[in-house]
């Protein structure tokens, strides 16, 4: 999990290709989602268990999912288009 998040940060920082920001952010989000799955599957984490399992699952899962969704919707040329979001933005800015 740590290596995947580190690779994502390195890709974003170095910007080696055109979609580096999007791919790096998706790697970071995927690492958080993998952390949620690992926290759910591994029965005991020893002294690393500072928070409850439920708190870790919710935090890692929500943050990982949001980061992946935001990476998919990043401008310019988003890979995921959510039509109602543009209407919401126009309604709130008026």
CORLINJO-V624883 format. One record per backbone hydrogen bond with DSSP energy under -1.0 kcal/mol. CO is the residue of the C=O (numbers start at 1). NH is the residue of the N-H. If there is no record, write none. Layout:
# CORLINJO-V624883
co:CO nh:NH
co:CO nh:NH
This chain:
# CORLINJO-V624883
co:1 nh:5
co:2 nh:6
co:3 nh:7
co:4 nh:8
co:5 nh:9
co:6 nh:10
co:7 nh:11
co:8 nh:12
co:9 nh:13
co:10 nh:14
co:11 nh:15
co:17 nh:20
co:19 nh:23
co:20 nh:24
co:21 nh:25
co:22 nh:26
co:23 nh:27
co:24 nh:28
co:25 nh:29
co:26 nh:30
co:27 nh:31
co:28 nh:32
co:29 nh:33
co:30 nh:34
co:31 nh:35
co:32 nh:36
co:33 nh:37
co:34 nh:38
co:35 nh:39
co:36 nh:40
co:37 nh:41
co:38 nh:42
co:45 nh:48
co:46 nh:49
co:48 nh:50
co:52 nh:56
co:53 nh:57
co:54 nh:58
co:55 nh:59
co:56 nh:60
co:57 nh:61
co:58 nh:62
co:59 nh:63
co:60 nh:64
co:61 nh:65
co:62 nh:66
co:63 nh:67
co:64 nh:68
co:65 nh:69
co:66 nh:70
co:67 nh:71
co:68 nh:72
co:69 nh:73
co:72 nh:79
co:72 nh:80
co:82 nh:85
co:84 nh:88
co:85 nh:89
co:86 nh:90
co:87 nh:91
co:88 nh:92
co:89 nh:93
co:90 nh:94
